[in-house]
Amino acid sequence: MHKSILILGACGQIGTELTFALRELYGNDQVVASDIREGSESLMNSGPFELLDATNYAAIEDVVMYHEIEEVYLMAAMLSATAEKFPERAWNLNMNSLFNVLNLAKERKIEKVFWPSSIAVFGPNTPKDNTPQSTLMEPSTVYGISKQSGERWCSYYYHKFGVDVRSVRYPGLISWKTLPGGGTTDYAIEIYHEALNKGSYTCFLNEDAKLPMMFMDDAIRATIKLMDCNSDQLTVRSSYNLSAMSLSPADISASIKKRIPDFKISYDPDFRQTIAETWPRSIDDTKAKEDWGWEPQFNLENTTTEMLKNLPSQSF
Ligand code: AKB
């Protein structure tokens, strides 16, 4: 099927894998990767790439027009831990980039938008277990506030201007191809790296800090599936809850120990523990299942197998 796609933030943790997956599906030349910096050699060499600042409307518009783009995936964002250090920069990046793509769609220069939300939209007063799709949301982090505002704007642009914007609330994502940067759930990747490289890991969250998590392959599949379905299947235009597993550092450590018995973990929680305490432990994603047939494929055991099998071949 012919489809021309632009990915903003293509060199990040999700953007990299999404670019590869979409290029595999629609052809290398159909998927334009873009970022404010260059990415890995394999990403840069596998198809068109544009150096692009997602906060610059005119620059995005130029690229959209030049490549005759129909769909935009906006993956550029500042994540939870970094955003606490640079609140205004985080707000500017996370909100202005979203307005840019929503306005391009409103002006009918593009047809469809994907924008990622996060479990960070929930806050300390949200029910923590099996968190419903619609519930009390009072995010207490800079990142969470930007994501919740973003959800409201997506819904507004859909209802007011007919903009076809689609979104999921990603849990923490575990991946081996690209390192994450600046998130509260990054420990779940660092732990595998250090298990292989050092045999031990000091975790910045408490051992029992349970959070919703997902293997990257599932997240990419969910993203593409949501973007592929008919618009009239979708009843949620803010963002869909999405769930796969609920994990604490102790759970991941136990799973690693089954394969690396000498692995040792210690705990030295920092400010990210405070962030984690405001997020849900588990998520109810019934709506995503009902509306567009979402079903995860990875649990902790096959995630650990994939991570320990693939990480040694990766050089960062
Ligand atoms: C983060 O930890 O900030 C992200 C997220 C859950 O959105 N991984």
py3Dmol code that shows the C-alpha trace and the ligand (Angstrom):
import py3Dmol

protein = """\
ATOM      1  CA  MET A   1       0.000   0.000   0.000  1.00  0.00           C
ATOM      2  CA  HIS A   2       1.355   3.476  -0.870  1.00  0.00           C
ATOM      3  CA  LYS A   3       1.568   5.722   2.166  1.00  0.00           C
ATOM      4  CA  SER A   4       4.033   8.541   2.895  1.00  0.00           C
ATOM      5  CA  ILE A   5       4.968   8.907   6.516  1.00  0.00           C
ATOM      6  CA  LEU A   6       7.045  11.372   8.550  1.00  0.00           C
ATOM      7  CA  ILE A   7       8.439  10.427  11.961  1.00  0.00           C
ATOM      8  CA  LEU A   8       9.456  13.320  14.204  1.00  0.00           C
ATOM      9  CA  GLY A   9      11.915  12.206  16.905  1.00  0.00           C
ATOM     10  CA  ALA A  10      12.944   9.159  14.864  1.00  0.00           C
ATOM     11  CA  CYS A  11      16.277   8.679  16.638  1.00  0.00           C
ATOM     12  CA  GLY A  12      14.834   8.145  20.108  1.00  0.00           C
ATOM     13  CA  GLN A  13      13.948   4.896  21.880  1.00  0.00           C
ATOM     14  CA  ILE A  14      10.532   4.405  20.242  1.00  0.00           C
ATOM     15  CA  GLY A  15      11.196   6.410  17.075  1.00  0.00           C
ATOM     16  CA  THR A  16      14.101   4.213  15.972  1.00  0.00           C
ATOM     17  CA  GLU A  17      12.148   0.964  16.149  1.00  0.00           C
ATOM     18  CA  LEU A  18       9.027   2.535  14.696  1.00  0.00           C
ATOM     19  CA  THR A  19      11.042   3.794  11.714  1.00  0.00           C
ATOM     20  CA  PHE A  20      12.435   0.310  11.022  1.00  0.00           C
ATOM     21  CA  ALA A  21       9.002  -1.305  11.413  1.00  0.00           C
ATOM     22  CA  LEU A  22       7.208   1.196   9.156  1.00  0.00           C
ATOM     23  CA  ARG A  23       9.962   0.989   6.520  1.00  0.00           C
ATOM     24  CA  GLU A  24       9.625  -2.793   6.507  1.00  0.00           C
ATOM     25  CA  LEU A  25       5.860  -2.450   6.063  1.00  0.00           C
ATOM     26  CA  TYR A  26       5.536   0.409   3.569  1.00  0.00           C
ATOM     27  CA  GLY A  27       8.980   0.550   1.900  1.00  0.00           C
ATOM     28  CA  ASN A  28      12.117   2.472   2.892  1.00  0.00           C
ATOM     29  CA  ASP A  29      11.477   5.470   0.659  1.00  0.00           C
ATOM     30  CA  GLN A  30       7.939   5.957   1.978  1.00  0.00           C
ATOM     31  CA  VAL A  31       9.069   6.633   5.554  1.00  0.00           C
ATOM     32  CA  VAL A  32      10.960   9.864   6.229  1.00  0.00           C
ATOM     33  CA  ALA A  33      12.830   9.778   9.538  1.00  0.00           C
ATOM     34  CA  SER A  34      13.607  13.104  11.193  1.00  0.00           C
ATOM     35  CA  ASP A  35      15.186  14.325  14.395  1.00  0.00           C
ATOM     36  CA  ILE A  36      17.084  17.269  15.809  1.00  0.00           C
ATOM     37  CA  ARG A  37      20.223  15.084  15.753  1.00  0.00           C
ATOM     38  CA  GLU A  38      21.478  12.231  13.619  1.00  0.00           C
ATOM     39  CA  GLY A  39      20.720   8.657  14.662  1.00  0.00           C
ATOM     40  CA  SER A  40      22.365   5.270  14.309  1.00  0.00           C
ATOM     41  CA  GLU A  41      24.085   4.384  11.048  1.00  0.00           C
ATOM     42  CA  SER A  42      21.507   1.703  10.260  1.00  0.00           C
ATOM     43  CA  LEU A  43      18.644   4.170  10.681  1.00  0.00           C
ATOM     44  CA  MET A  44      20.330   6.912   8.672  1.00  0.00           C
ATOM     45  CA  ASN A  45      21.223   4.530   5.851  1.00  0.00           C
ATOM     46  CA  SER A  46      17.924   2.706   5.558  1.00  0.00           C
ATOM     47  CA  GLY A  47      15.847   5.532   4.061  1.00  0.00           C
ATOM     48  CA  PRO A  48      15.311   9.302   3.813  1.00  0.00           C
ATOM     49  CA  PHE A  49      16.355  11.416   6.806  1.00  0.00           C
ATOM     50  CA  GLU A  50      15.794  15.118   7.581  1.00  0.00           C
ATOM     51  CA  LEU A  51      17.390  17.133  10.374  1.00  0.00           C
ATOM     52  CA  LEU A  52      14.305  18.757  11.861  1.00  0.00           C
ATOM     53  CA  ASP A  53      13.291  20.613  15.018  1.00  0.00           C
ATOM     54  CA  ALA A  54       9.779  19.482  15.971  1.00  0.00           C
ATOM     55  CA  THR A  55       9.067  22.887  17.548  1.00  0.00           C
ATOM     56  CA  ASN A  56       9.604  24.674  14.195  1.00  0.00           C
ATOM     57  CA  TYR A  57       6.273  24.735  12.327  1.00  0.00           C
ATOM     58  CA  ALA A  58       7.661  26.139   9.068  1.00  0.00           C
ATOM     59  CA  ALA A  59      10.450  23.555   8.914  1.00  0.00           C
ATOM     60  CA  ILE A  60       8.006  20.669   9.432  1.00  0.00           C
ATOM     61  CA  GLU A  61       5.643  22.135   6.848  1.00  0.00           C
ATOM     62  CA  ASP A  62       8.488  22.304   4.291  1.00  0.00           C
ATOM     63  CA  VAL A  63       9.344  18.643   4.826  1.00  0.00           C
ATOM     64  CA  VAL A  64       5.660  17.643   4.700  1.00  0.00           C
ATOM     65  CA  MET A  65       5.177  19.463   1.406  1.00  0.00           C
ATOM     66  CA  TYR A  66       8.446  18.300  -0.167  1.00  0.00           C
ATOM     67  CA  HIS A  67       7.863  14.595   0.618  1.00  0.00           C
ATOM     68  CA  GLU A  68       4.050  14.784   0.150  1.00  0.00           C
ATOM     69  CA  ILE A  69       3.551  13.390   3.644  1.00  0.00           C
ATOM     70  CA  GLU A  70       0.156  11.954   4.623  1.00  0.00           C
ATOM     71  CA  GLU A  71       0.789  10.678   8.161  1.00  0.00           C
ATOM     72  CA  VAL A  72       2.942  12.082  10.970  1.00  0.00           C
ATOM     73  CA  TYR A  73       4.134  10.155  14.031  1.00  0.00           C
ATOM     74  CA  LEU A  74       5.267  12.687  16.639  1.00  0.00           C
ATOM     75  CA  MET A  75       7.724  10.841  18.876  1.00  0.00           C
ATOM     76  CA  ALA A  76       9.839  13.829  20.008  1.00  0.00           C
ATOM     77  CA  ALA A  77       9.367  14.513  23.731  1.00  0.00           C
ATOM     78  CA  MET A  78      11.188  15.215  26.959  1.00  0.00           C
ATOM     79  CA  LEU A  79      10.525  12.345  29.408  1.00  0.00           C
ATOM     80  CA  SER A  80       9.565  12.423  33.077  1.00  0.00           C
ATOM     81  CA  ALA A  81      12.899  12.565  34.915  1.00  0.00           C
ATOM     82  CA  THR A  82      14.561  15.126  32.622  1.00  0.00           C
ATOM     83  CA  ALA A  83      11.397  17.220  32.501  1.00  0.00           C
ATOM     84  CA  GLU A  84      11.569  17.688  36.285  1.00  0.00           C
ATOM     85  CA  LYS A  85      14.970  19.350  35.769  1.00  0.00           C
ATOM     86  CA  PHE A  86      13.935  21.545  32.824  1.00  0.00           C
ATOM     87  CA  PRO A  87      10.198  22.264  33.285  1.00  0.00           C
ATOM     88  CA  GLU A  88       9.825  25.068  30.764  1.00  0.00           C
ATOM     89  CA  ARG A  89      11.927  23.405  28.102  1.00  0.00           C
ATOM     90  CA  ALA A  90       9.872  20.240  28.559  1.00  0.00           C
ATOM     91  CA  TRP A  91       6.594  22.139  28.307  1.00  0.00           C
ATOM     92  CA  ASN A  92       7.764  23.991  25.184  1.00  0.00           C
ATOM     93  CA  LEU A  93       8.982  20.881  23.408  1.00  0.00           C
ATOM     94  CA  ASN A  94       6.090  18.616  24.395  1.00  0.00           C
ATOM     95  CA  MET A  95       3.322  21.137  23.676  1.00  0.00           C
ATOM     96  CA  ASN A  96       4.642  23.165  20.714  1.00  0.00           C
ATOM     97  CA  SER A  97       5.529  20.055  18.723  1.00  0.00           C
ATOM     98  CA  LEU A  98       1.995  18.762  19.297  1.00  0.00           C
ATOM     99  CA  PHE A  99       0.362  22.039  18.230  1.00  0.00           C
ATOM    100  CA  ASN A 100       2.512  22.005  15.097  1.00  0.00           C
ATOM    101  CA  VAL A 101       1.277  18.622  13.896  1.00  0.00           C
ATOM    102  CA  LEU A 102      -2.324  19.188  15.024  1.00  0.00           C
ATOM    103  CA  ASN A 103      -2.378  22.476  13.099  1.00  0.00           C
ATOM    104  CA  LEU A 104      -0.900  20.850   9.977  1.00  0.00           C
ATOM    105  CA  ALA A 105      -3.747  18.326  10.145  1.00  0.00           C
ATOM    106  CA  LYS A 106      -6.312  21.036  10.829  1.00  0.00           C
ATOM    107  CA  GLU A 107      -5.120  22.820   7.665  1.00  0.00           C
ATOM    108  CA  ARG A 108      -5.477  19.470   5.815  1.00  0.00           C
ATOM    109  CA  LYS A 109      -1.768  19.377   4.940  1.00  0.00           C
ATOM    110  CA  ILE A 110      -1.593  15.903   6.520  1.00  0.00           C
ATOM    111  CA  GLU A 111      -4.345  13.312   6.978  1.00  0.00           C
ATOM    112  CA  LYS A 112      -3.497  11.462  10.174  1.00  0.00           C
ATOM    113  CA  VAL A 113      -1.447  11.989  13.344  1.00  0.00           C
ATOM    114  CA  PHE A 114      -0.044   9.628  15.961  1.00  0.00           C
ATOM    115  CA  TRP A 115       0.905  11.199  19.273  1.00  0.00           C
ATOM    116  CA  PRO A 116       2.105   9.198  22.287  1.00  0.00           C
ATOM    117  CA  SER A 117       0.677   9.780  25.735  1.00  0.00           C
ATOM    118  CA  SER A 118       1.868   7.961  28.867  1.00  0.00           C
ATOM    119  CA  ILE A 119       0.872   6.403  32.185  1.00  0.00           C
ATOM    120  CA  ALA A 120       2.290   9.684  33.538  1.00  0.00           C
ATOM    121  CA  VAL A 121      -1.094  11.316  32.863  1.00  0.00           C
ATOM    122  CA  PHE A 122      -2.296   9.682  36.070  1.00  0.00           C
ATOM    123  CA  GLY A 123      -1.431  11.088  39.468  1.00  0.00           C
ATOM    124  CA  PRO A 124      -1.279  10.297  43.178  1.00  0.00           C
ATOM    125  CA  ASN A 125      -5.073  10.329  43.587  1.00  0.00           C
ATOM    126  CA  THR A 126      -5.795   7.977  40.671  1.00  0.00           C
ATOM    127  CA  PRO A 127      -6.797   4.381  41.594  1.00  0.00           C
ATOM    128  CA  LYS A 128      -3.474   2.515  41.347  1.00  0.00           C
ATOM    129  CA  ASP A 129      -4.606  -0.990  40.444  1.00  0.00           C
ATOM    130  CA  ASN A 130      -6.247  -1.797  37.142  1.00  0.00           C
ATOM    131  CA  THR A 131      -6.487   1.953  36.505  1.00  0.00           C
ATOM    132  CA  PRO A 132      -9.592   2.619  34.375  1.00  0.00           C
ATOM    133  CA  GLN A 133      -9.586   4.335  30.984  1.00  0.00           C
ATOM    134  CA  SER A 134     -11.544   7.262  32.406  1.00  0.00           C
ATOM    135  CA  THR A 135     -10.753   8.182  35.979  1.00  0.00           C
ATOM    136  CA  LEU A 136      -9.443  10.917  38.258  1.00  0.00           C
ATOM    137  CA  MET A 137      -6.272  12.360  36.709  1.00  0.00           C
ATOM    138  CA  GLU A 138      -4.198  14.858  38.643  1.00  0.00           C
ATOM    139  CA  PRO A 139      -0.642  14.400  37.324  1.00  0.00           C
ATOM    140  CA  SER A 140       1.991  15.880  39.605  1.00  0.00           C
ATOM    141  CA  THR A 141       4.975  15.813  37.238  1.00  0.00           C
ATOM    142  CA  VAL A 142       5.892  18.304  34.500  1.00  0.00           C
ATOM    143  CA  TYR A 143       5.859  15.489  31.935  1.00  0.00           C
ATOM    144  CA  GLY A 144       2.493  14.173  33.179  1.00  0.00           C
ATOM    145  CA  ILE A 145       0.959  17.645  33.037  1.00  0.00           C
ATOM    146  CA  SER A 146       2.154  18.067  29.432  1.00  0.00           C
ATOM    147  CA  LYS A 147       0.799  14.646  28.448  1.00  0.00           C
ATOM    148  CA  GLN A 148      -2.577  15.236  30.079  1.00  0.00           C
ATOM    149  CA  SER A 149      -2.885  18.651  28.436  1.00  0.00           C
ATOM    150  CA  GLY A 150      -1.857  17.042  25.153  1.00  0.00           C
ATOM    151  CA  GLU A 151      -4.643  14.491  25.475  1.00  0.00           C
ATOM    152  CA  ARG A 152      -7.200  17.238  25.979  1.00  0.00           C
ATOM    153  CA  TRP A 153      -5.901  19.070  22.893  1.00  0.00           C
ATOM    154  CA  CYS A 154      -6.034  15.885  20.779  1.00  0.00           C
ATOM    155  CA  SER A 155      -9.631  15.327  21.799  1.00  0.00           C
ATOM    156  CA  TYR A 156     -10.439  19.005  21.147  1.00  0.00           C
ATOM    157  CA  TYR A 157      -8.905  19.004  17.651  1.00  0.00           C
ATOM    158  CA  TYR A 158     -10.743  15.789  16.777  1.00  0.00           C
ATOM    159  CA  HIS A 159     -14.155  17.043  17.931  1.00  0.00           C
ATOM    160  CA  LYS A 160     -13.803  20.659  16.820  1.00  0.00           C
ATOM    161  CA  PHE A 161     -11.832  20.327  13.576  1.00  0.00           C
ATOM    162  CA  GLY A 162     -12.190  16.655  12.590  1.00  0.00           C
ATOM    163  CA  VAL A 163      -8.440  16.030  12.975  1.00  0.00           C
ATOM    164  CA  ASP A 164      -7.753  12.279  12.822  1.00  0.00           C
ATOM    165  CA  VAL A 165      -5.361  12.051  15.760  1.00  0.00           C
ATOM    166  CA  ARG A 166      -4.744   8.735  17.524  1.00  0.00           C
ATOM    167  CA  SER A 167      -2.904   8.013  20.742  1.00  0.00           C
ATOM    168  CA  VAL A 168      -1.965   5.414  23.365  1.00  0.00           C
ATOM    169  CA  ARG A 169      -0.775   5.846  26.930  1.00  0.00           C
ATOM    170  CA  TYR A 170       2.510   3.962  26.748  1.00  0.00           C
ATOM    171  CA  PRO A 171       3.649   2.163  29.868  1.00  0.00           C
ATOM    172  CA  GLY A 172       7.403   1.918  30.579  1.00  0.00           C
ATOM    173  CA  LEU A 173       9.008   0.385  27.485  1.00  0.00           C
ATOM    174  CA  ILE A 174      11.734  -2.277  27.553  1.00  0.00           C
ATOM    175  CA  SER A 175      13.906  -2.399  24.440  1.00  0.00           C
ATOM    176  CA  TRP A 176      17.392  -3.398  23.308  1.00  0.00           C
ATOM    177  CA  LYS A 177      17.949  -1.526  20.023  1.00  0.00           C
ATOM    178  CA  THR A 178      18.131   2.044  21.360  1.00  0.00           C
ATOM    179  CA  LEU A 179      18.811   3.383  24.837  1.00  0.00           C
ATOM    180  CA  PRO A 180      16.046   5.386  26.479  1.00  0.00           C
ATOM    181  CA  GLY A 181      16.787   8.822  27.869  1.00  0.00           C
ATOM    182  CA  GLY A 182      15.477  10.603  30.917  1.00  0.00           C
ATOM    183  CA  GLY A 183      12.557   8.383  31.959  1.00  0.00           C
ATOM    184  CA  THR A 184      11.510   6.986  35.334  1.00  0.00           C
ATOM    185  CA  THR A 185      11.159   3.502  33.845  1.00  0.00           C
ATOM    186  CA  ASP A 186      14.653   3.502  32.265  1.00  0.00           C
ATOM    187  CA  TYR A 187      15.891   1.233  35.067  1.00  0.00           C
ATOM    188  CA  ALA A 188      14.132  -1.669  33.336  1.00  0.00           C
ATOM    189  CA  ILE A 189      16.623  -1.410  30.465  1.00  0.00           C
ATOM    190  CA  GLU A 190      19.706  -0.436  32.455  1.00  0.00           C
ATOM    191  CA  ILE A 191      19.251  -3.522  34.615  1.00  0.00           C
ATOM    192  CA  TYR A 192      19.736  -5.861  31.624  1.00  0.00           C
ATOM    193  CA  HIS A 193      22.763  -3.914  30.353  1.00  0.00           C
ATOM    194  CA  GLU A 194      24.467  -4.010  33.736  1.00  0.00           C
ATOM    195  CA  ALA A 195      23.543  -7.646  34.367  1.00  0.00           C
ATOM    196  CA  LEU A 196      25.445  -8.535  31.191  1.00  0.00           C
ATOM    197  CA  ASN A 197      28.304  -6.056  31.577  1.00  0.00           C
ATOM    198  CA  LYS A 198      28.928  -6.023  35.340  1.00  0.00           C
ATOM    199  CA  GLY A 199      26.836  -8.784  36.880  1.00  0.00           C
ATOM    200  CA  SER A 200      25.266  -6.281  39.284  1.00  0.00           C
ATOM    201  CA  TYR A 201      22.961  -3.251  39.272  1.00  0.00           C
ATOM    202  CA  THR A 202      22.064  -0.467  41.702  1.00  0.00           C
ATOM    203  CA  CYS A 203      18.462   0.506  41.059  1.00  0.00           C
ATOM    204  CA  PHE A 204      17.150   4.060  41.440  1.00  0.00           C
ATOM    205  CA  LEU A 205      13.661   2.761  42.306  1.00  0.00           C
ATOM    206  CA  ASN A 206      12.655   0.653  45.328  1.00  0.00           C
ATOM    207  CA  GLU A 207      12.479  -3.100  44.910  1.00  0.00           C
ATOM    208  CA  ASP A 208       8.680  -3.148  45.146  1.00  0.00           C
ATOM    209  CA  ALA A 209       8.001  -0.165  42.816  1.00  0.00           C
ATOM    210  CA  LYS A 210       5.506  -1.952  40.547  1.00  0.00           C
ATOM    211  CA  LEU A 211       4.719  -0.143  37.302  1.00  0.00           C
ATOM    212  CA  PRO A 212       2.981  -1.007  34.029  1.00  0.00           C
ATOM    213  CA  MET A 213       5.651  -2.139  31.523  1.00  0.00           C
ATOM    214  CA  MET A 214       5.762  -3.456  27.945  1.00  0.00           C
ATOM    215  CA  PHE A 215       8.301  -4.979  25.551  1.00  0.00           C
ATOM    216  CA  MET A 216       9.024  -2.645  22.638  1.00  0.00           C
ATOM    217  CA  ASP A 217       7.790  -5.086  19.955  1.00  0.00           C
ATOM    218  CA  ASP A 218       4.338  -4.978  21.551  1.00  0.00           C
ATOM    219  CA  ALA A 219       4.389  -1.167  21.706  1.00  0.00           C
ATOM    220  CA  ILE A 220       5.309  -0.896  18.022  1.00  0.00           C
ATOM    221  CA  ARG A 221       2.644  -3.418  17.041  1.00  0.00           C
ATOM    222  CA  ALA A 222       0.020  -1.510  19.057  1.00  0.00           C
ATOM    223  CA  THR A 223       1.011   1.796  17.454  1.00  0.00           C
ATOM    224  CA  ILE A 224       0.806   0.484  13.909  1.00  0.00           C
ATOM    225  CA  LYS A 225      -2.432  -1.426  14.588  1.00  0.00           C
ATOM    226  CA  LEU A 226      -4.105   1.669  16.010  1.00  0.00           C
ATOM    227  CA  MET A 227      -3.007   3.780  13.042  1.00  0.00           C
ATOM    228  CA  ASP A 228      -4.223   1.138  10.591  1.00  0.00           C
ATOM    229  CA  CYS A 229      -7.769   0.684  11.836  1.00  0.00           C
ATOM    230  CA  ASN A 230     -10.825   2.482  10.530  1.00  0.00           C
ATOM    231  CA  SER A 231     -11.507   5.832  12.118  1.00  0.00           C
ATOM    232  CA  ASP A 232     -15.055   4.834  13.063  1.00  0.00           C
ATOM    233  CA  GLN A 233     -13.760   1.956  15.234  1.00  0.00           C
ATOM    234  CA  LEU A 234     -12.254   4.443  17.678  1.00  0.00           C
ATOM    235  CA  THR A 235     -14.297   5.696  20.619  1.00  0.00           C
ATOM    236  CA  VAL A 236     -11.390   7.322  22.470  1.00  0.00           C
ATOM    237  CA  ARG A 237      -9.775  10.426  20.970  1.00  0.00           C
ATOM    238  CA  SER A 238      -7.777  11.474  24.000  1.00  0.00           C
ATOM    239  CA  SER A 239      -5.556   8.398  24.435  1.00  0.00           C
ATOM    240  CA  TYR A 240      -6.063   4.664  24.964  1.00  0.00           C
ATOM    241  CA  ASN A 241      -4.884   2.813  28.086  1.00  0.00           C
ATOM    242  CA  LEU A 242      -2.469   0.097  26.964  1.00  0.00           C
ATOM    243  CA  SER A 243      -1.249  -2.751  29.111  1.00  0.00           C
ATOM    244  CA  ALA A 244       1.009  -5.813  28.927  1.00  0.00           C
ATOM    245  CA  MET A 245       2.594  -6.520  32.330  1.00  0.00           C
ATOM    246  CA  SER A 246       3.063  -5.036  35.749  1.00  0.00           C
ATOM    247  CA  LEU A 247       6.639  -5.247  37.046  1.00  0.00           C
ATOM    248  CA  SER A 248       8.798  -4.180  39.951  1.00  0.00           C
ATOM    249  CA  PRO A 249      12.621  -4.083  39.951  1.00  0.00           C
ATOM    250  CA  ALA A 250      12.535  -7.204  42.145  1.00  0.00           C
ATOM    251  CA  ASP A 251      10.450  -9.048  39.526  1.00  0.00           C
ATOM    252  CA  ILE A 252      12.905  -8.230  36.731  1.00  0.00           C
ATOM    253  CA  SER A 253      15.854  -9.071  38.935  1.00  0.00           C
ATOM    254  CA  ALA A 254      14.352 -12.511  39.736  1.00  0.00           C
ATOM    255  CA  SER A 255      13.806 -13.179  36.051  1.00  0.00           C
ATOM    256  CA  ILE A 256      17.438 -12.242  35.233  1.00  0.00           C
ATOM    257  CA  LYS A 257      18.703 -14.433  38.092  1.00  0.00           C
ATOM    258  CA  LYS A 258      17.073 -17.472  36.475  1.00  0.00           C
ATOM    259  CA  ARG A 259      19.502 -16.986  33.569  1.00  0.00           C
ATOM    260  CA  ILE A 260      22.435 -15.285  35.372  1.00  0.00           C
ATOM    261  CA  PRO A 261      22.384 -16.854  38.877  1.00  0.00           C
ATOM    262  CA  ASP A 262      25.199 -14.626  40.237  1.00  0.00           C
ATOM    263  CA  PHE A 263      23.416 -11.383  39.298  1.00  0.00           C
ATOM    264  CA  LYS A 264      23.183  -8.998  42.271  1.00  0.00           C
ATOM    265  CA  ILE A 265      20.848  -6.060  42.743  1.00  0.00           C
ATOM    266  CA  SER A 266      20.920  -3.275  45.339  1.00  0.00           C
ATOM    267  CA  TYR A 267      18.605  -0.295  45.787  1.00  0.00           C
ATOM    268  CA  ASP A 268      19.400   3.390  46.124  1.00  0.00           C
ATOM    269  CA  PRO A 269      16.139   5.214  45.320  1.00  0.00           C
ATOM    270  CA  ASP A 270      16.325   8.842  44.169  1.00  0.00           C
ATOM    271  CA  PHE A 271      13.773  11.469  43.016  1.00  0.00           C
ATOM    272  CA  ARG A 272      12.495   9.054  40.356  1.00  0.00           C
ATOM    273  CA  GLN A 273      11.041   6.852  43.116  1.00  0.00           C
ATOM    274  CA  THR A 274       8.843   9.817  44.097  1.00  0.00           C
ATOM    275  CA  ILE A 275       7.629  10.049  40.491  1.00  0.00           C
ATOM    276  CA  ALA A 276       6.978   6.282  40.306  1.00  0.00           C
ATOM    277  CA  GLU A 277       4.860   6.453  43.466  1.00  0.00           C
ATOM    278  CA  THR A 278       2.385   8.746  41.697  1.00  0.00           C
ATOM    279  CA  TRP A 279       1.836   6.366  38.749  1.00  0.00           C
ATOM    280  CA  PRO A 280      -0.484   3.331  38.484  1.00  0.00           C
ATOM    281  CA  ARG A 281       0.695  -0.186  39.338  1.00  0.00           C
ATOM    282  CA  SER A 282      -1.456  -1.769  36.641  1.00  0.00           C
ATOM    283  CA  ILE A 283      -3.721  -0.597  33.821  1.00  0.00           C
ATOM    284  CA  ASP A 284      -7.143  -1.625  32.503  1.00  0.00           C
ATOM    285  CA  ASP A 285      -6.913  -1.598  28.705  1.00  0.00           C
ATOM    286  CA  THR A 286     -10.356  -3.098  27.945  1.00  0.00           C
ATOM    287  CA  LYS A 287     -11.246  -0.185  25.626  1.00  0.00           C
ATOM    288  CA  ALA A 288      -8.189  -0.770  23.400  1.00  0.00           C
ATOM    289  CA  LYS A 289      -9.033  -4.481  23.286  1.00  0.00           C
ATOM    290  CA  GLU A 290     -12.679  -3.839  22.411  1.00  0.00           C
ATOM    291  CA  ASP A 291     -12.189  -1.013  19.905  1.00  0.00           C
ATOM    292  CA  TRP A 292      -9.197  -2.168  17.879  1.00  0.00           C
ATOM    293  CA  GLY A 293      -8.349  -5.674  19.046  1.00  0.00           C
ATOM    294  CA  TRP A 294      -5.252  -4.895  21.117  1.00  0.00           C
ATOM    295  CA  GLU A 295      -3.582  -8.002  22.613  1.00  0.00           C
ATOM    296  CA  PRO A 296      -0.020  -8.075  24.048  1.00  0.00           C
ATOM    297  CA  GLN A 297       2.345 -10.926  23.128  1.00  0.00           C
ATOM    298  CA  PHE A 298       5.245 -10.442  25.547  1.00  0.00           C
ATOM    299  CA  ASN A 299       5.370 -11.307  29.251  1.00  0.00           C
ATOM    300  CA  LEU A 300       8.335 -10.895  31.610  1.00  0.00           C
ATOM    301  CA  GLU A 301       9.909 -14.234  30.732  1.00  0.00           C
ATOM    302  CA  ASN A 302      10.023 -13.804  26.975  1.00  0.00           C
ATOM    303  CA  THR A 303      11.056 -10.151  27.433  1.00  0.00           C
ATOM    304  CA  THR A 304      14.057 -11.219  29.546  1.00  0.00           C
ATOM    305  CA  THR A 305      14.963 -13.894  27.007  1.00  0.00           C
ATOM    306  CA  GLU A 306      14.888 -11.356  24.149  1.00  0.00           C
ATOM    307  CA  MET A 307      16.860  -8.736  26.094  1.00  0.00           C
ATOM    308  CA  LEU A 308      19.650 -11.090  27.184  1.00  0.00           C
ATOM    309  CA  LYS A 309      19.842 -12.681  23.738  1.00  0.00           C
ATOM    310  CA  ASN A 310      20.006  -9.436  21.721  1.00  0.00           C
ATOM    311  CA  LEU A 311      21.828  -6.913  23.920  1.00  0.00           C
ATOM    312  CA  PRO A 312      25.332  -8.422  23.559  1.00  0.00           C
ATOM    313  CA  SER A 313      25.210  -7.782  19.794  1.00  0.00           C
ATOM    314  CA  GLN A 314      24.421  -4.107  20.299  1.00  0.00           C
ATOM    315  CA  SER A 315      27.034  -1.352  20.439  1.00  0.00           C
ATOM    316  CA  PHE A 316      25.912   2.111  21.523  1.00  0.00           C
TER     317      PHE A 316
END
"""
ligand_1 = """\
8
AKB
C 9.058 7.754 31.506
O 9.477 6.977 32.389
O 9.081 8.998 31.607
C 8.433 7.155 30.266
C 6.953 7.016 30.393
C 6.377 6.025 31.316
O 6.234 7.705 29.726
N 9.023 5.881 29.991
"""
view = py3Dmol.view(width=600, height=400)
view.addModel(protein, "pdb")
view.setStyle({"model": 0}, {"cartoon": {"style": "trace"}})
view.addModel(ligand_1, "xyz")
view.setStyle({"model": 1}, {"stick": {}})
view.zoomTo()
view.show()
